[in-house]
């Protein structure tokens, strides 16, 4: 009898969270749509503001300084293009894997740099990495490793790398992505606490 009461007590406690989670799963598309349109939210004293205005202002200022004013769609396209640069791929599976890993590393680094300082949009990947070092999110040793990987990748078109080097390159790029994820998490912890 006590086991039945214990089970009933657990069910009573878990009923509302289960209903809430179920509702969130059922309406996740609508929730995602609403959340994408929100630019500012306040929850239990914690205020979160989307960085879209900052990015838009930085891209607009840079564009006006160089070529005149951009339309909002051109601004967004400029940011998207910078966040997803086109890079070479390899001839063998190991080379393709290595190039894809270095490309992911570059994209992750640019995304973090953009979130930290929107003024890096349009600069080189190395310049974006330096901006993160200046903010103590990355170390100079990370920069040296990144520089080596980018140099090998960029030279790959003229002088293809061996599969053994490609495998090593992919492993190093994946390790640097883990370092970037740690820096990303550190940045977001600081950002939430600081606001």
WOPEMO-V791797 format. One line per field, one symbol per residue. phi: phi as a letter, one per 30 degrees, with the letter a starting at -180 (. if undefined). burial: b if it has 9 or more other C-alpha atoms within 8 Angstrom, else e. A space follows every 10 residues. Layout:
phi->???
burial->???
//
This chain:
phi->.ddddddddd dddddddddd ddddddcddd ddddddcdca bbbhiccbbd dedddddddd dddddcbjdc deddddddde dddbddbdcc cceddddddd ddddeddddd ddddddbddd ejdddddddd ddddcicbce ddddddeddd dddddeddbe dddddddddd dddddddddd dddddddddd ddddd
burial->eeeeeeeeee eeeeeeeeee eeebeeeeee beeeeeeeee eeeeeebbee eeeebbebbb ebbbeeeeeb eeeebbebbe ebbeeeeeeb eeebbbbbbb bbbbbbbbbb bbbbeeebbb beeebbbbbb bbbeeebbee ebbeebbebb eebebbeeee eebeebbebb bebbebbeeb eebbebbeee ebeee
//
